[in-house]
């Protein structure tokens, strides 16, 4: 993952606002000051684009399509995917199986 950041540069990377929410919850659950500070530092360094109205429409279309195909993914993952689709962004994830169900979504695994 570190290699990707150095290749792309911090200006080419952002965190979905939905992911930022999930990171905050994880930090609070861990009750570990080290993790909480790491999350705050990451969010301070990288942009967190807001969910625009286009994401609402993308989410509705995405969820309906996944439900029709019987391939629904987690609710937060659908929000993250809709956000990435509206930003025309590549989604970096270690959960390729889940996100590869989303047609048109560019997915990369930065962990493997």
PyMOL commands that set and color helices and strands:
alter all, ss='L'
color gray80, all
select helices_A, chain A and resi 2-8+10-12+17-30+33-45+53-69+75-87+96-99
alter helices_A, ss='H'
color red, helices_A
select strands_A, chain A and resi 90-92+106-108
alter strands_A, ss='S'
color yellow, strands_A
deselect
rebuild
show_as cartoon
